[in-house]
Amino acid sequence: MELRARVNMMRCSHRLLCSLFLAAALFGVAAAATRRHDWDISYQFTSPDCVRKLAVTINGHTPGPTIRAVQGDTIVVNVKNSLLTENVAIHWHGIRQIGTPWADGTEGVTQCPILPGDTFAYTFVVDRPGTYMYHAHYGMQRSAGLNGMIVVEVAPGAAGDGEREPFRYDGEHTVLLNDWWHRSTYEQAAGLASVPMVWVGEPQSLLINGRGRFVNCSSSPATAASCNVTHPDCAPAVFAVVPGKTYRFRIASVTSLSALNFEIEGHEMTVVEADGHYVKPFVVKNLNIYSGETYSVLITADQDPNRNYWLASNVVSRKPATPTGTAVLAYYGGRRNSPRARPPTPPPAGPAWNDTAYRVRQSLATVAHPAHAVPPPPTSDRTILLLNTQNKIGGQIKWALNNVSFTLPHTPYLVAMKRGLLGAFDQRPPPETYAGAAAFDVYAVQGNPNATTSDAPYRLRFGSVVDVVLQNANMLAANSSETHPWHLHGHDFWVLGHGAGRFDPAVHPAAAYNLRDPIMKNTVAVHPFGWTAIRFRADNPGVWAFHCHIEAHFFMGMGIVFEEGVDRVGDLPPEIMGCGKTRGGH
Amino acid sequence: MELRARVNMMRCSHRLLCSLFLAAALFGVAAAATRRHDWDISYQFTSPDCVRKLAVTINGHTPGPTIRAVQGDTIVVNVKNSLLTENVAIHWHGIRQIGTPWADGTEGVTQCPILPGDTFAYTFVVDRPGTYMYHAHYGMQRSAGLNGMIVVEVAPGAAGDGEREPFRYDGEHTVLLNDWWHRSTYEQAAGLASVPMVWVGEPQSLLINGRGRFVNCSSSPATAASCNVTHPDCAPAVFAVVPGKTYRFRIASVTSLSALNFEIEGHEMTVVEADGHYVKPFVVKNLNIYSGETYSVLITADQDPNRNYWLASNVVSRKPATPTGTAVLAYYGGRRNSPRARPPTPPPAGPAWNDTAYRVRQSLATVAHPAHAVPPPPTSDRTILLLNTQNKIGGQIKWALNNVSFTLPHTPYLVAMKRGLLGAFDQRPPPETYAGAAAFDVYAVQGNPNATTSDAPYRLRFGSVVDVVLQNANMLAANSSETHPWHLHGHDFWVLGHGAGRFDPAVHPAAAYNLRDPIMKNTVAVHPFGWTAIRFRADNPGVWAFHCHIEAHFFMGMGIVFEEGVDRVGDLPPEIMGCGKTRGGH
């Protein structure tokens, strides 16, 4: 069914009609609605953690509104850029943009940025139910506050198609996790590009639904004048529950830097969804969640109803210098409880930040729900092995894949490739593996000399099956390796395996790949000193970024780009052009 | 000669050839050179007043390099935008852009902004000797550090044409005056647009050639961590002189807000040039200079050579909350003097900040040099009377002219008019005068209700003579009126007169206009509660902004736009397009 619709869509010449046709073909005309949103992007003074800071907002707010839709709906977001001198682009994270690759919102890849004063209409179909998010995908703008959640419900009429969800709940909450700095994203970015690098430091606060509390509010000289602990922006988020009921918490992390551990004090969580795919349920006390990931968990309000409980997010994987982010689980119906009362206990502190094994176990436990598993192709047509290293290039600290640090071109690939614009990007294929892959010591400090910067894309045969193995390694400093959450645009991939140390292509595929019930995701963690293998089918015509979702890491070159079937992409909307080699009359 | 060249140029079809032809026609082929500059615009951390702040820099520096050229030269500045998410546009303040109206650098008027990654070549002829400046002309970007000076020398072979300068000197210095805030321009702009308005406050420092000293450097909690009094960026500027010699000081003010008084301790200054025009010399102890103005003064190093002296800039016209900006006049050759020594006296404090009469006297004293006066046309074809008021529109505080607060369109006028793009701007003519002009009390708080915002331009008959009378008035608060330095792009104008109180068209032209030897300028002050009358010939095909040079005031609507002879403008370079209605394939 899906394939047929896609083929029809390829022959379609009018974009919006194609989208509608696709939606109609997949879900029946009656169910598909068009949901329109008008967003005005502007700077506003906000106080998410009680400290006043200029943020990039949607209709005056950060986070922006949650987009709610039903599977098969067409979403139209009219984005008006009311920033004064700054452009914008918004990525719909987890939405595959089948048939609408120009709506992916990735500046330099799928579109030119939206200029101040311009309005750009993002039109796309949400073809799968699940929990997703959106955020700016331009420079380090995501960190400035432009983010929010997308919730796609199962179509009411779809139950007969086997799309009924494999769990039940009485109520739902959305939880958007973030980290927050008092310094501007401009300062962060300029510091990262400086020689020597000026690091902004760990975040001042962790936010839950855009709310946190800077702990040194009045005692820090730097913020004394701009801090107001009674500001309504920083009142903690409150999640109401009724005793005995079961709730779905849809959780997304849009952090710039932090890997987080999320916990609801005293309440076990059953993990049921990851990145829009149903998980074989497993129970955790707390949930590790990396930037770009989403999960749904179920909890039952089965604790003492005469008090409230903390929601807590804690930094893991990096040595924490940021206090716990908190919100309140408020019991309604406890006779002696006020839903606004502060929980009487200290917030949960989370697991040991450096317990990598603990986090790897969660990664390995996350497999597909038996009734919803989509088996991967048994073999791949091509394997790309990507060594993730920290390098110095021209004095700057960079991240590189196989010694190539990625740079974005100024003409979007999608336009450059479709139109055959020469000189828009490096045409030489980037490396499929790294030198010395057979004996590389991922635990040692490596010189990684002769690293270069490049915007060369990986071009994939349309319809082919591609494996990518992400190999983590030691950083520039000894005994250091971080977690990198890699996010693929335009696809979900099967998570074939995670391992510690150096990946061995002669051993690990046979010994460690899960080809039976791997979960599909759009974002997956590569653990310290470890490797992660994924598989996907290159069947979505377009150009798609694949990168570490840590904002600073992508900014420093930790990403690549895939092209597949760009010749099958329909006529490009002129609105995505206007920069680089598509400037003015060119 | 000039007119003939211009007429030839109008028939010219190739832009660069036209410019070269114009230069050749005016000054002889031998004298005209092409001077190329490659500028990379980026954010850098700078410490102009010892406090670290992110600035927009040119090749890493703020201010940018002084452009030096000879009359008739062609200047080519290749501006590469290396900002991450922010566009840029640069105005060549005082250069009339005859035949190159698309190179004026005024975002929304003459070009679309330059996108990150793009390079835009500004090519123009400097047709007159004199002292000019350049600065960003986009949002409030000028305040972020993107500014510098332009010095155009008299062509060596031009002496016979009467262009020899009417004064002599032994050496020359350039002095660029500025004011400086620790808060970013984004915060300033967002605050101005807020309801209620959040005012950034008076500048923290005054800079001379980009150097100042924040007086509360280590004692201010907000800046303690980012302040370094030994940072080389904030070492005071030193101006070397040899005893007995005479020096030309070329002085420009690029302040965002402040009207300044400039003094060289113990040295009388002879004013000889204003905005590129020779002044009938007059001697001052100190010089009032408004944002957008340039002056040349001569001083003789005739004081005790065994000590140094202060250069000082002080705020006037607004109650000062910013300490004196200082630099050092260093005597070389005094036997007991070190050129690096601090002057032994306190820096000059300048005149009383609210002595308007003192400053008006300087305005009236500034008339054309007898040997270089260009007499104005005796009458005008049209008079536009512009009442400058502060208004509230939709809760926002705005500035308005005749109750119309100016907004910039997102399609540049030059492109929209040349191509006849409908809907790009308001076609209805804006008002030529204001309601109740015959009896308006400029000293009273006025309601000024029903003010509107508009981007409607004033369209002028090509070749006509236009008078504009700028009428100042009381602001929203009682007993308050500020000085507004109005700057006209694309022209010099004759300064016909200044007066106190309400301008009376039946009385003042006859009684107070100077038609004999008015100075020509591109920027002129409108004094508190007073009026200023100017005259110009609408003979430069293009679209030209005319606005208060206070960055916040233009941002809040204090400006208008003139169109003249746009049908005579040659083919527009495609590089100026790409925004608004010229976006993408449109």
Interface residues (C-beta under 8 A of the other chain):
Chain A: Y43 Q44 F45 L54 L84 T85 E86 N87 V88 C112 P113 L115 P116 G117 D118 Y138 G139 M140 Q141 S184 Y186 E187 A189 A190 G191 S194 V198 P221 A222 A224 A225 P409 H410 P573 P574 E575 I576 M577 G578 C579 G580 T582 R583 G584 G585 H586
Chain B: S42 Y43 Q44 F45 L54 L84 T85 E86 N87 V88 C112 P113 L115 P116 G117 D118 Y138 G139 M140 Q141 S184 Y186 E187 A189 A190 G191 S194 V198 P221 A222 A224 A225 P409 H410 P573 P574 E575 I576 M577 G578 C579 G580 T582 R583 G584 G585 H586
